[in-house]
Amino acid sequence: MASKVDFTNSNFEASLQASLNEIAGIGTISRRVDDYLSLRGDVDPNLATKDIKGLKSRMASFLQGRGARMGNDQRFAIGGYDEILFAAYDRSLQAQNGGDDPLVSVSRGDEIGSWDFSVEQFEAVETLGLDPTAVRAAGAIDYIYELGERMGVFQLAESLVLNWASGRVDVVDNRATTRLYAYWKQLDDRSDAEERGMLYRRVVGRGDSQLLSRMVANEGFQPLWSNLMGEIATYIEKAERLETGRADTTSVSPGPIYQTIREIQYNLTEYCTGMAFVQAQEIYKQLQGAFDVLRDPDIVANFGGPRRRNMWTVIQELHKQEFGRSLPIGPLLRVAVDGNRIYQIIADFDGIDLSAAQFRALIDAGESYIINSSVIETQLGDASMTSETSEDGEEEEDAFSDDAFEDDFAE
């Protein structure tokens, strides 16, 4: 039976609450909570002085909701209930102060507490999940595409080896013979044009190779790359206007360039995944093997022609034989090398700023890339560029056979 209610003004509220607690079955629990907070000394009830009644009520409700039984006075006296009482105290105090999760706290009807509504900014590269290695791998894949496919190094090396195997090319040096034979024996084990094409399109959106059913082409990358080149060109133009006093401002912001770089980082982190890293290593070694064949001294002596001989003149001569036209060797090489430098700088970007040296290198590489890309498009798209002969019929000196390109390629 519940205790009687004292109807005097001073005791009415307390006696009524005690009677209701007993009816609800939490009278004993409430007494244990009172005694724990006032007598034990294990916790500081002053932390909840703003609403000590609310704290006690939450503790009692928490304990009752979990079926706590605390009727044994002797057990309470020796601390037998202290662990669960502290858990109730800690949970109720969190709820009173807003809890760890303000949304959960609000849903319980508790106060918001001390949360100032600040949120995590996710500024660190690691937190954002960006992968600089993916950017570097994509840069290597793009480099391979420029030299291996657009310059035709893969096809030219294979054609040379097949001509040697059929007897149309004769070399006498044992080292060259060994290299050509090894390349010929490994032809079937190398990645073919179709396999390479799928990698280019999947990672950097280049070429038009058909993909397997589960592959997705990176259609968004080339527009981002074009945007970056456009922002670099705009920056150069504004900087020149500023330098010559034709601009209304005192500075030029690199912000649009940084924003595009960030978008490229996100894009390549998403698409340069899975087997792309292994394929990039394998195909780069394949590219190196093709260059080793084309730069062999005995091959250079056979295909270099009467002019100054090096690997680039071999490529030029072979390309004329295979396709009936000459290549813009220099611009193609510059686009490959400068493009890879840009990828390296993008990989190093921390989302905040580039050093002065890095930014200058980016602008220089970007300017060279833009200029040489224009030259390539002009020459490869001009049907008249099928030969390099002067008006008197003599073959002109190849402007791209200089040893300086050997130095560039070595980098």
Secondary structure, 3 states (H helix, E strand, C coil): CCCCCCCCCCCHHHHHHHHHHHHHCCHHHHHHHHHHHHHHCCCCHHHHHHHHHHHHHHHHHHHHHCCCCCCCHHHHHCCCCHHHHHHHHHHHHHHHCCCCCHHHHHHCCCCCCCCCCCCCCCCCHHHHCCCHHHHHHHHHHHHHHHHHHHCCHHHHHHHHHHHHHCCCCCCCCHHHHHHHHHHHHCHHHCCCHHHHHHHHHHHHCCCCCCCCCCCCCCCCHHHHHHHHHHHHHHHHHHHHHHHCCCCCCCCCCCHHHHHHHHHHHHHHHHHCCCCHHHHHHHHHHHHHHHHHHHCCHHHHHHHCCCCCCCHHHHHHHHHHHHHCCCCCHHHHHHHHHHHHHHHHHHHHCCCCCCCHHHHHHHHHHHHHHHHHHHHHHHHHCCCCCCCCECCCCCECCCCCCCCHHHHHHHC
